[in-house]
Amino acid sequence: MEDGLRERKKRETRQQISDTATALFLERGFDGVTVGEVADAAGVSPKTVFNYFPRKEDLFLDRFPDAMEEAARVVRERPEGVHPVDALRDYLLRLLGESDPLGGYVDRPTFIRFWQVVRESPALKARVREFVEELEEVVAGAFAEASGTDPDDPANRLAAAWTAAAYRTVYTTGVRRAAAGEGGEELRAELVRLAERAFHSLRVAVEDHSG
């Protein structure tokens, strides 16, 4: 019980730091806020902040690592007979349906502001690119585990790169069009159709290459 309480406290502290940092970054921009200011506002020490978030960029992009772990889990725990690409497609469609920001569109001003902050910060843009590379590593490993092959097999590497590209296409389309003033269920429906087309093409490409 004590271990459970300790873990819950850690999760609460991490969430408090993340929420505080996000609010400050959205208000003042990423480069306009220091880690010390985040710590003061969250009521913790800078050391505590770095214990939970080794890099300042990860304070703002805190959900990305969890998303990559979830993508690997989706492939690993998919129902028997379901292709890994189809499992990842269904995961993306679920994110869109649940209005999860990781799906590529949320009908809230903070979603647009979030990506404005990213575009304004070279450090955040670089970290996003790193996350895309890390996503490819995770997906390559998931495909390898599913097929019993080596993650460095060219087939797995290509499949992972194509998967990341399909996801990025849907996501960036949502961000770009939301920033241009589009939104609502019409945009969400278009992103769903785009995801279905992109992952259909991905499935064909993966099967052709593996065959």
trRosetta pair geometry for C-beta under 8 A, 3 or more apart (Angstrom, degrees):
i j d omega theta_ij theta_ji phi_ij phi_ji
1 4 5.5 -54 -152 34 34 114
1 5 6.5 33 152 -18 66 104
2 5 5.8 -53 -149 36 33 110
2 6 6.3 35 152 -21 65 106
3 6 5.6 -54 -148 35 33 114
3 7 6.4 31 155 -17 66 105
4 7 5.9 -54 -147 36 30 108
4 8 6.4 30 154 -18 64 106
5 8 5.7 -54 -147 37 32 111
5 9 6.3 35 153 -21 65 105
6 9 5.7 -54 -151 34 30 113
6 10 6.6 33 151 -20 63 104
7 10 5.5 -51 -150 33 35 114
7 11 6.5 35 152 -18 65 103
8 11 5.7 -53 -150 36 34 111
8 12 6.3 34 152 -19 66 106
9 12 5.7 -55 -147 38 32 111
9 13 6.2 32 155 -19 66 106
10 13 5.8 -55 -147 37 30 110
10 14 6.3 31 155 -19 64 107
11 14 5.7 -55 -147 37 30 112
11 15 6.3 27 156 -17 65 108
12 15 5.8 -56 -146 39 29 109
12 16 6.2 33 154 -23 64 107
13 16 5.6 -53 -147 34 30 113
13 17 6.4 29 156 -17 64 104
13 44 7.0 94 -165 -79 106 145
13 48 7.3 -87 169 173 129 121
13 52 7.0 -156 115 -65 97 147
14 17 5.9 -56 -151 36 30 109
14 18 6.3 27 153 -17 65 110
14 52 4.7 -178 -111 -151 88 139
15 18 5.6 -55 -144 40 32 112
15 19 6.0 31 158 -19 67 107
16 19 6.0 -54 -142 37 26 108
16 20 6.2 26 158 -18 62 110
16 42 5.6 124 134 -155 95 103
16 43 7.9 -44 148 45 135 100
16 44 7.9 121 100 -23 118 124
17 20 5.9 -60 -149 38 27 111
17 21 6.2 25 156 -18 65 110
17 38 6.8 64 -165 157 81 109
17 39 7.9 0 -130 -100 104 54
17 42 4.8 44 -105 -146 61 164
17 44 6.4 -42 -86 31 108 143
17 48 7.5 -157 -82 123 140 98
17 49 5.7 168 -154 -116 137 76
17 52 5.9 125 56 71 154 149
17 53 7.0 -157 124 -6 133 122
17 59 7.1 -94 141 -133 96 99
18 21 5.9 -58 -146 38 28 109
18 22 6.2 27 158 -20 65 108
18 53 7.7 138 -82 -58 82 135
18 59 6.4 -171 -116 -162 60 63
18 62 4.7 -51 -128 2 127 170
19 22 5.8 -55 -145 36 28 111
19 23 6.4 29 157 -19 63 106
20 23 6.0 -57 -152 34 28 110
20 24 6.6 22 154 -13 63 108
20 38 6.0 126 113 -160 107 76
20 41 4.9 164 -175 110 122 108
20 42 4.1 -160 34 -76 165 92
21 24 5.9 -62 -152 39 31 108
21 25 6.1 27 156 -17 69 110
21 33 7.4 148 -151 127 69 145
21 38 4.6 18 -93 -134 87 129
21 42 7.5 -14 -40 -50 77 128
21 53 8.0 -22 -23 19 167 169
21 59 4.0 -90 155 166 164 119
21 60 6.5 -120 133 -69 113 64
22 25 5.8 -57 -142 39 30 108
22 26 6.1 29 160 -19 65 108
22 59 7.6 -157 -53 147 64 82
22 60 6.3 129 -98 -124 71 63
22 62 8.0 -87 -58 10 112 120
23 26 6.0 -55 -146 36 26 109
23 27 6.4 20 156 -15 61 112
24 27 5.8 -64 -149 40 29 108
24 28 6.0 -28 174 27 69 110
24 33 4.6 110 139 -117 118 152
24 37 6.6 157 -161 121 157 113
24 38 6.2 -141 36 -93 152 78
24 41 6.4 156 -58 31 131 167
25 28 6.9 -80 -127 58 21 73
25 29 6.7 -38 -164 147 59 12
25 30 5.1 23 -145 -89 108 60
25 33 5.7 -104 -80 27 62 143
25 59 7.6 152 -37 110 137 107
25 60 5.3 -26 40 -99 178 118
25 117 5.6 81 153 -164 99 154
26 110 6.4 -20 -134 -141 149 91
26 113 5.3 62 -151 130 97 127
26 114 6.9 -36 -99 -82 102 60
26 117 6.4 -90 -101 -47 48 144
28 32 3.8 -128 148 101 99 128
28 33 5.4 118 79 -51 123 96
29 32 4.2 79 64 7 95 114
29 33 7.3 172 81 -7 52 90
29 117 5.9 -179 -131 -129 53 87
29 120 5.9 -75 -142 105 111 143
29 121 7.2 158 179 -60 88 105
30 33 6.8 -81 -161 38 27 97
30 56 8.0 119 -177 138 99 111
30 57 7.9 29 -164 -109 137 65
30 60 6.2 -46 -109 -44 111 159
30 117 5.4 116 -33 175 95 100
30 118 7.8 75 -31 -88 139 36
30 120 7.0 161 22 86 100 97
30 121 4.1 -8 54 -73 138 152
30 123 6.9 -149 129 64 137 109
30 124 5.5 -166 -53 -37 174 128
31 120 7.7 -120 9 127 108 99
31 121 5.8 171 -33 -111 95 99
31 123 7.6 130 -76 19 93 120
33 37 5.4 -122 -163 74 77 132
33 38 6.4 79 157 -52 115 91
34 37 4.7 102 57 2 78 99
34 38 7.2 -136 100 -2 47 84
35 38 5.4 -50 -152 35 39 115
35 39 6.3 41 150 -22 68 103
35 46 5.5 82 126 -138 106 101
35 49 5.6 169 -174 105 102 153
35 50 7.3 38 -177 -57 147 91
35 56 5.6 -109 -67 -101 106 103
35 59 7.6 180 -111 -37 84 152
36 39 5.6 -52 -148 35 32 113
36 40 6.4 33 154 -19 65 104
36 46 5.4 -31 -94 -77 64 122
37 40 5.7 -50 -146 35 33 111
37 41 6.3 29 157 -15 65 108
38 41 6.0 -62 -148 40 28 107
38 42 6.0 14 159 -8 66 115
38 49 6.0 97 100 -117 115 147
38 59 6.5 -39 -142 -157 166 157
39 42 6.0 -67 -142 46 26 102
39 44 5.3 -98 -154 82 78 72
39 45 5.8 -2 -171 168 133 15
39 46 4.6 -91 -41 -72 160 55
39 48 6.9 125 -132 56 106 96
39 49 5.0 -98 -80 -31 96 128
40 43 7.7 32 178 -70 28 32
42 49 7.4 122 51 -84 144 101
44 48 4.0 -98 166 77 120 143
44 49 6.3 143 98 -49 119 76
45 48 4.7 105 56 0 75 99
45 49 7.4 -132 101 -4 46 83
46 49 5.4 -48 -153 30 41 116
46 50 6.5 31 153 -12 70 104
47 50 5.9 -59 -150 42 33 105
47 51 6.4 44 148 -31 65 101
48 51 5.4 -46 -150 24 35 119
48 52 7.0 17 158 -5 63 103
49 52 6.4 -74 -163 44 30 98
49 53 6.0 -41 167 46 71 102
49 59 7.3 -4 -173 -90 107 123
50 53 6.6 -80 -118 73 31 61
50 54 6.2 56 -168 -120 75 37
53 56 7.4 79 131 -105 117 22
53 58 4.5 -175 -158 92 95 106
53 59 4.9 84 161 -69 166 72
53 62 6.9 -64 -101 -101 120 102
54 58 6.5 47 50 26 66 149
55 58 4.7 97 65 -3 84 103
55 59 8.0 -132 102 -11 56 77
55 127 7.3 174 120 -110 142 132
56 59 5.8 -38 -170 9 46 116
56 60 7.9 25 147 -3 66 98
56 123 7.4 11 81 141 110 146
57 60 6.3 -66 -167 40 44 100
57 61 5.9 -2 153 18 80 116
57 123 5.6 -142 -77 143 115 99
57 124 5.7 169 -135 -100 102 59
57 126 8.0 -94 -102 73 160 85
57 127 3.9 173 160 -57 151 163
58 61 5.9 -70 -124 64 38 85
58 62 6.0 82 164 -92 67 63
58 65 7.7 19 -144 -20 111 119
58 127 7.5 -146 -60 -164 61 144
59 62 6.3 -10 -164 -57 20 106
60 117 7.1 -132 -160 120 145 132
60 118 7.8 174 134 -81 134 82
60 124 6.4 -39 80 -114 142 120
61 64 4.7 0 161 -7 98 126
61 124 7.0 153 -39 -147 118 89
61 127 6.0 -176 15 124 154 127
61 128 7.0 -161 -107 -80 149 72
61 131 6.8 -126 163 -53 142 148
62 65 7.7 -50 -178 24 42 97
62 66 8.0 27 140 -1 65 111
63 66 5.4 -62 -161 45 57 113
63 67 5.9 62 143 -30 82 104
63 101 7.5 101 64 74 158 113
63 102 6.3 -122 128 -64 129 117
64 67 5.6 -55 -149 31 33 114
64 68 6.7 30 157 -18 66 102
64 131 4.8 -52 177 -137 143 144
65 68 5.8 -55 -153 33 35 109
65 69 6.6 33 152 -16 67 104
66 69 5.7 -55 -150 38 35 111
66 70 6.2 37 151 -22 67 107
67 70 5.6 -55 -148 36 32 113
67 71 6.5 38 152 -25 65 101
67 102 5.1 -174 -105 -142 135 147
68 71 5.6 -46 -149 29 35 114
68 72 6.8 33 153 -15 63 102
68 131 7.5 -142 -51 -167 128 87
68 134 6.2 -38 -109 124 162 102
68 135 5.4 -130 -108 -102 106 69
68 138 4.6 153 -179 -10 103 169
69 72 5.9 -55 -155 37 34 110
69 73 6.3 35 149 -20 66 107
69 138 7.6 -105 -76 -145 35 143
70 73 5.4 -53 -146 37 35 114
70 74 6.3 43 153 -28 67 101
70 91 7.3 155 136 -161 102 134
71 74 5.7 -47 -149 27 30 115
71 75 7.0 25 154 -12 61 102
71 88 6.4 35 -152 -120 91 101
71 91 6.7 147 -111 118 64 163
71 135 7.0 42 46 -150 162 90
71 138 6.1 90 80 120 115 127
71 139 6.3 -46 137 -81 128 86
71 142 6.9 -118 128 -27 81 161
72 75 6.1 -58 -156 38 33 106
72 76 6.1 27 152 -17 68 113
72 138 5.1 -98 -58 177 112 102
72 139 7.4 -133 -81 -84 73 41
72 141 6.7 -6 -122 87 119 106
72 142 4.5 -153 -130 -75 68 118
73 76 5.6 -60 -140 43 32 110
73 77 5.7 -3 171 9 71 115
74 77 6.8 -69 -131 52 17 87
74 78 6.4 47 158 -65 58 90
74 87 5.1 161 149 150 93 106
74 88 6.2 119 106 -88 134 57
74 90 7.8 -176 -171 74 126 92
74 91 4.6 -19 -129 -70 163 140
75 78 5.9 -27 -151 -20 28 116
75 84 4.6 26 -135 -139 104 101
75 87 5.6 142 -97 88 50 140
75 88 6.7 2 -68 -55 93 95
75 139 7.6 125 -30 -138 152 64
75 142 3.8 88 67 170 150 124
75 143 7.0 -74 -168 -65 153 49
75 145 7.5 112 118 67 114 109
75 146 5.8 -87 165 -53 105 129
76 142 6.3 -102 -46 -139 82 92
76 145 6.2 -11 -101 107 91 140
76 146 7.4 -131 -95 -70 46 87
78 82 4.4 -125 161 81 115 122
78 84 6.7 -165 1 -102 157 52
78 86 7.9 111 -157 82 143 86
78 87 3.8 -75 -100 -94 133 144
78 146 7.9 16 34 -115 122 126
79 82 4.8 80 64 -10 79 124
82 86 5.5 -125 -175 84 85 119
82 87 5.3 96 134 -62 120 96
83 86 4.4 88 61 6 88 106
83 87 7.1 -153 92 -9 45 84
83 203 6.4 80 112 -133 152 110
84 87 5.5 -53 -148 33 35 114
84 88 6.5 30 156 -15 67 104
84 142 6.6 148 -151 129 133 103
84 143 5.7 169 99 -103 170 73
84 146 5.1 -167 -63 20 127 176
85 88 5.9 -57 -151 39 32 108
85 89 6.3 37 150 -23 66 105
85 159 7.7 -110 -71 -165 104 108
85 163 7.0 -140 -115 -97 82 105
85 199 6.0 160 166 -171 97 93
85 202 5.5 -177 -150 113 130 107
85 203 4.5 175 101 -89 150 80
85 206 5.8 -178 -51 24 139 153
86 89 5.4 -48 -145 34 35 116
86 90 6.4 35 156 -18 65 103
86 199 7.4 121 -99 154 42 125
86 203 6.8 45 -55 -94 78 132
87 90 5.9 -54 -150 36 29 109
87 91 6.5 35 148 -23 62 105
88 91 5.3 -48 -148 32 36 117
88 92 6.6 36 154 -18 66 101
88 139 7.6 33 -95 -127 150 115
88 163 6.2 -1 121 -152 167 121
88 167 7.8 -78 162 -67 117 115
88 199 7.1 -170 91 -128 91 128
89 92 5.9 -57 -153 36 32 108
89 93 6.3 29 151 -16 66 108
89 195 6.6 141 -153 155 81 98
89 196 7.1 82 -170 -109 124 49
89 199 3.7 128 -95 158 117 168
89 203 7.9 -33 -35 -48 138 114
90 93 5.6 -53 -144 40 34 113
90 94 6.3 40 153 -24 65 103
91 94 5.7 -53 -151 32 29 113
91 95 6.7 32 150 -20 62 102
92 95 5.6 -51 -152 32 35 113
92 96 6.6 34 151 -17 65 103
92 103 6.4 126 -169 -134 62 78
92 104 8.0 28 -167 -8 100 116
92 167 6.4 -149 -95 -116 135 88
92 170 6.6 75 179 79 138 162
92 195 5.2 -165 116 -153 127 137
92 199 7.4 178 41 -52 138 138
93 96 5.6 -52 -149 37 35 112
93 97 6.2 34 153 -19 66 108
93 192 6.2 69 -129 -136 89 89
93 195 6.0 172 -74 109 78 146
93 196 7.5 52 -82 -66 122 83
94 97 5.6 -56 -144 39 32 112
94 98 6.1 18 160 -9 67 112
94 100 8.0 23 120 12 70 130
94 103 7.9 -142 88 -93 45 123
95 98 6.1 -65 -142 45 26 101
95 100 4.2 -84 -157 59 77 121
95 102 5.3 -86 -155 87 140 87
95 103 3.2 176 124 -75 98 98
95 104 7.7 91 113 5 117 76
96 99 7.7 26 179 -73 31 33
96 100 7.6 -67 -51 41 20 82
96 103 4.0 176 -68 177 53 138
96 104 6.7 -15 -92 43 94 97
96 105 6.9 36 -132 46 84 96
96 188 6.2 147 177 -162 100 90
96 191 5.8 -170 -130 107 137 117
96 192 5.6 174 119 -79 154 83
96 195 6.8 -141 -24 -13 149 155
97 103 7.8 -172 15 -118 45 162
97 192 7.8 67 -62 -96 80 122
98 103 7.3 152 56 -33 78 142
99 103 7.4 -116 -142 37 14 136
99 105 7.8 -72 -134 104 63 67
99 106 5.2 91 -179 -122 85 81
99 107 7.0 -60 -136 16 122 84
100 103 4.9 102 69 -16 82 103
100 106 7.4 -94 119 -75 11 111
101 106 4.9 -43 -87 -21 70 133
101 111 5.9 -166 -119 -115 102 100
101 114 7.3 24 -158 47 141 167
103 106 7.8 112 53 -55 99 79
103 171 7.7 -176 141 -101 27 82
103 174 7.6 89 117 -38 69 175
103 191 7.6 99 147 135 97 140
104 170 5.1 -108 -58 132 165 84
104 171 3.9 -135 -101 -115 100 52
104 172 7.7 -62 -139 -3 108 25
104 173 7.0 21 179 62 134 76
104 174 3.4 124 152 19 93 149
104 175 6.8 -97 -163 -31 71 77
104 191 5.7 -178 94 -161 128 142
105 111 7.2 76 -157 164 39 156
105 174 3.7 -122 -55 -163 96 126
105 175 7.7 -143 -82 -57 69 45
105 178 5.9 169 -128 -56 91 130
105 183 7.7 173 -171 -131 116 69
105 187 6.1 -162 -158 124 158 113
105 188 5.8 -156 93 -93 137 73
105 191 5.7 -169 2 -22 135 164
106 110 7.9 -30 96 72 126 85
106 111 4.2 170 62 -71 97 143
107 111 7.7 14 -24 15 5 143
107 183 5.3 111 -122 -179 89 114
107 184 6.3 72 -111 -81 134 35
107 188 7.8 -56 -46 -48 107 118
108 111 5.0 108 67 -11 81 99
109 112 5.9 -57 -161 38 47 107
109 113 6.1 42 147 -18 76 110
110 113 5.3 -56 -141 44 37 113
110 114 6.1 53 154 -35 68 97
111 114 5.7 -44 -152 21 28 116
111 115 7.2 12 156 -4 58 103
111 175 8.0 -138 153 -114 96 72
111 178 6.4 -44 109 149 117 157
112 115 6.4 -66 -158 42 32 100
112 116 6.4 38 146 -24 67 106
112 175 7.9 143 -113 -155 57 68
112 178 5.5 -145 -82 130 96 106
112 179 5.4 144 -141 -93 102 67
113 116 5.3 -51 -147 32 37 118
113 117 6.5 41 154 -21 67 100
114 117 6.0 -59 -162 32 29 110
114 118 6.8 27 145 -17 64 105
115 118 5.1 -43 -145 34 45 117
115 119 6.2 46 155 -20 69 101
115 175 5.0 147 -105 -155 172 122
115 179 6.9 -95 85 -66 127 122
116 119 5.9 -54 -147 37 31 109
116 120 6.3 27 154 -19 64 110
116 179 7.5 144 -66 -119 89 117
117 120 5.9 -61 -148 37 29 110
117 121 6.5 8 160 -7 64 116
117 124 7.0 49 129 23 79 174
118 121 6.3 -78 -150 43 27 99
118 124 4.6 -130 -136 128 64 131
118 125 6.3 116 166 -71 81 67
118 128 6.4 58 -166 -42 127 139
119 125 7.0 64 -119 -74 33 113
121 124 3.9 64 87 13 119 108
121 125 6.5 172 91 -12 63 82
122 125 5.7 -57 -145 39 32 111
122 126 6.2 34 157 -20 66 106
123 126 5.9 -55 -150 36 29 111
123 127 6.5 27 152 -19 63 107
124 127 5.5 -54 -146 36 34 111
124 128 6.4 39 153 -23 66 101
125 128 5.7 -49 -150 31 33 113
125 129 6.7 34 151 -18 63 102
126 129 5.7 -53 -154 34 35 112
126 130 6.6 37 148 -20 65 103
127 130 5.4 -50 -151 34 38 115
127 131 6.5 42 150 -22 66 100
128 131 5.5 -51 -151 32 35 114
128 132 6.8 39 149 -22 64 98
129 132 5.6 -48 -154 29 36 114
129 133 6.8 35 149 -15 64 102
130 133 5.6 -54 -154 37 37 111
130 134 6.2 36 149 -18 68 106
131 134 5.4 -53 -144 40 35 113
131 135 6.2 44 152 -27 66 100
132 135 5.5 -47 -149 30 31 116
132 136 6.8 36 150 -20 61 99
132 164 5.7 106 -168 -176 85 130
132 168 6.6 29 -123 -78 123 132
133 136 5.7 -49 -156 30 35 113
133 137 6.8 36 147 -19 63 102
134 137 5.5 -50 -154 33 39 114
134 138 6.4 38 150 -18 68 103
135 138 5.7 -54 -148 37 34 111
135 139 6.1 27 156 -15 68 108
135 160 7.9 169 124 -179 67 97
135 164 5.2 128 102 -107 117 111
135 167 7.6 -109 158 64 151 148
136 139 5.9 -57 -141 41 29 106
136 140 6.1 33 157 -22 65 107
136 157 7.7 41 169 -153 109 63
136 160 4.4 103 -161 142 70 113
136 161 5.6 29 -131 -81 125 57
136 163 7.7 150 -112 64 64 96
136 164 5.0 -47 -73 -33 85 146
137 140 5.8 -54 -146 35 27 112
137 141 6.5 26 155 -17 61 107
137 151 7.8 41 -163 172 63 134
137 160 7.4 96 -52 176 13 153
138 141 5.8 -60 -155 37 29 111
138 142 6.4 28 150 -20 66 107
138 160 8.0 150 67 -143 48 122
139 142 5.4 -51 -145 36 36 113
139 143 6.3 36 155 -18 67 103
139 159 7.3 -140 138 115 108 85
139 160 4.0 149 91 -129 105 89
139 163 5.0 -155 179 75 159 145
139 164 6.7 -160 18 -49 149 88
140 143 5.9 -53 -147 38 30 109
140 144 6.3 32 153 -20 63 108
140 151 4.8 88 132 -167 99 89
140 152 7.7 57 160 -75 134 33
140 156 4.6 94 -156 146 80 101
140 157 5.6 21 -117 -91 131 48
140 159 7.3 134 -104 71 64 89
140 160 3.8 -48 -59 -43 79 152
141 144 5.6 -54 -146 37 31 113
141 145 6.3 32 155 -20 65 105
141 151 4.7 -8 -91 -108 59 132
141 156 8.0 90 -54 171 21 134
142 145 5.8 -52 -147 35 31 111
142 146 6.4 31 153 -20 63 107
143 146 5.6 -57 -149 36 31 113
143 147 6.2 4 161 2 67 112
143 149 7.9 -28 126 56 80 108
143 151 7.8 115 65 -122 83 66
143 155 8.0 -142 140 119 133 83
143 156 4.6 169 92 -135 121 90
143 159 5.2 125 -114 92 168 139
143 160 6.4 -131 7 -59 133 88
144 147 6.3 -72 -142 50 26 92
144 148 7.7 -121 170 58 57 4
144 149 5.1 -108 -141 77 73 71
144 150 6.0 -58 -141 128 128 14
144 151 4.1 -89 -21 -77 158 60
144 153 6.7 145 -104 23 101 110
144 156 4.9 19 -63 -118 87 158
145 148 7.6 29 -169 -70 25 38
147 156 7.5 -150 41 -80 132 106
149 153 4.8 -22 149 -10 122 155
149 155 7.3 3 113 65 163 117
149 156 6.3 -172 94 -42 119 125
150 153 4.6 125 68 -37 83 91
150 156 7.3 -149 94 16 53 142
151 156 5.6 -126 -153 117 39 151
151 157 7.9 88 158 -63 61 76
152 156 7.3 33 36 64 6 120
152 157 6.8 21 -154 -51 39 115
153 156 4.6 81 66 8 91 104
153 157 7.0 -167 88 -8 45 87
154 157 5.4 -57 -143 39 36 113
154 158 6.0 35 160 -18 70 106
155 158 6.1 -55 -146 38 26 108
155 159 6.3 27 155 -18 62 110
155 206 8.0 90 -178 -157 88 73
155 209 5.9 162 -129 127 84 108
155 210 5.2 86 -157 -95 135 78
156 159 5.6 -54 -143 38 31 112
156 160 6.2 32 157 -20 65 107
157 160 5.8 -56 -148 36 28 110
157 161 6.4 26 155 -17 64 107
158 161 5.7 -56 -146 37 32 109
158 162 6.2 29 156 -16 67 108
158 206 7.8 166 108 -109 97 68
158 209 5.9 -115 98 164 146 167
159 162 5.8 -57 -146 40 29 109
159 163 6.2 32 154 -23 64 107
159 206 4.8 62 -114 -119 103 109
159 209 7.4 -161 -62 70 85 137
159 210 7.8 24 -63 -53 125 110
160 163 5.6 -53 -146 34 30 113
160 164 6.4 30 156 -17 64 104
161 164 5.9 -53 -149 36 30 110
161 165 6.4 31 152 -19 63 108
162 165 5.5 -56 -148 38 32 113
162 166 6.3 35 153 -23 66 103
162 202 5.2 152 141 -134 112 93
162 205 5.8 -157 -148 95 161 140
162 206 6.8 -160 72 -64 146 90
163 166 5.7 -52 -148 32 31 111
163 167 6.5 26 155 -13 64 106
163 202 6.3 94 -89 -162 57 143
164 167 5.9 -57 -148 40 31 109
164 168 6.0 29 155 -19 66 111
165 168 5.7 -55 -140 40 29 111
165 169 6.2 37 157 -27 63 104
166 169 5.8 -52 -151 28 28 114
166 170 6.9 22 154 -12 61 103
166 195 7.8 90 161 -142 98 59
166 198 4.2 145 -152 153 94 114
166 199 5.7 106 172 -77 148 62
166 201 7.6 175 -103 70 117 97
166 202 4.8 -36 -58 -58 150 138
167 170 6.1 -59 -156 37 33 106
167 171 6.1 25 154 -16 68 113
168 171 5.6 -59 -141 42 31 110
168 172 5.8 22 166 -12 70 111
169 172 6.5 -57 -136 41 21 100
169 173 6.2 25 160 -22 58 111
169 194 7.2 -141 125 161 100 117
169 198 5.7 175 75 -116 132 146
170 173 5.9 -62 -153 34 25 113
170 174 6.6 24 154 -18 62 107
170 191 5.9 94 -166 -165 93 89
170 194 5.4 155 -110 109 83 112
170 195 4.8 43 -108 -82 146 83
170 198 6.1 -128 -50 22 101 156
171 174 5.9 -59 -157 34 31 110
171 175 6.5 25 152 -15 67 107
172 175 5.5 -51 -143 39 38 112
172 176 5.9 38 158 -21 69 107
173 176 6.0 -56 -142 38 27 109
173 177 6.2 14 164 -9 64 113
173 191 6.6 167 95 -109 113 88
173 194 6.1 -87 73 147 162 171
174 177 6.3 -65 -141 43 23 101
174 178 6.0 23 162 -18 63 112
174 187 7.0 111 -131 159 75 112
174 191 5.2 32 -78 -102 106 140
175 178 6.0 -60 -145 38 24 109
175 179 6.3 24 157 -18 62 110
176 179 5.9 -60 -151 36 27 110
176 180 6.5 21 152 -17 63 109
177 180 5.4 -54 -147 37 37 112
177 182 4.4 -37 163 53 93 130
177 187 5.9 176 116 -137 129 122
178 181 7.9 132 180 -2 30 8
178 182 6.3 -88 -88 71 34 74
178 183 5.8 70 -125 -84 78 88
178 187 6.9 116 -75 163 77 163
182 186 7.6 -100 -175 90 100 106
182 187 4.9 129 140 -80 105 128
183 186 7.9 76 101 54 29 88
183 187 5.3 -59 -131 11 18 141
184 187 6.0 107 58 14 56 94
184 188 7.2 -108 120 0 37 98
185 188 5.3 -56 -144 41 40 115
185 189 6.0 44 157 -24 71 103
186 189 5.9 -54 -149 34 27 110
186 190 6.6 26 152 -17 61 106
187 190 5.6 -55 -150 36 34 112
187 191 6.4 34 153 -19 67 105
188 191 5.7 -55 -150 36 32 111
188 192 6.5 37 150 -22 64 102
189 192 5.5 -49 -151 31 35 115
189 193 6.6 33 152 -16 65 102
190 193 5.7 -53 -150 37 35 110
190 194 6.3 37 150 -20 66 105
191 194 5.4 -50 -144 37 35 114
191 195 6.3 39 154 -22 65 102
192 195 5.7 -52 -149 34 30 112
192 196 6.5 29 153 -18 63 105
193 196 5.7 -53 -149 35 33 112
193 197 6.4 29 154 -15 66 105
194 197 5.9 -57 -148 39 31 108
194 198 6.0 29 156 -20 67 110
195 198 5.8 -55 -140 38 28 110
195 199 6.1 14 165 -8 65 112
196 199 6.4 -62 -141 44 23 100
196 200 6.2 29 156 -24 61 109
197 200 5.7 -55 -148 33 29 113
197 201 6.5 26 156 -15 64 105
198 201 6.0 -58 -155 37 29 108
198 202 6.3 31 147 -21 64 109
199 202 5.0 -45 -141 36 40 119
199 203 6.3 48 155 -25 66 97
200 203 5.8 -49 -150 30 31 111
200 204 6.7 29 151 -16 62 103
201 204 5.8 -54 -151 36 34 111
201 205 6.3 32 153 -19 67 107
202 205 5.8 -57 -147 38 30 110
202 206 6.2 28 157 -19 66 108
203 206 5.9 -56 -145 37 28 109
203 207 6.3 22 159 -14 64 110
204 207 6.1 -62 -147 40 27 105
204 208 6.1 26 157 -20 65 110
205 208 5.8 -56 -145 37 28 110
205 209 6.2 22 160 -15 65 109
206 209 6.0 -59 -147 39 27 106
206 210 6.1 17 160 -12 65 112
207 210 6.0 -58 -138 43 29 104
207 211 5.9 26 161 -20 64 112
208 211 6.0 -62 -146 38 24 108
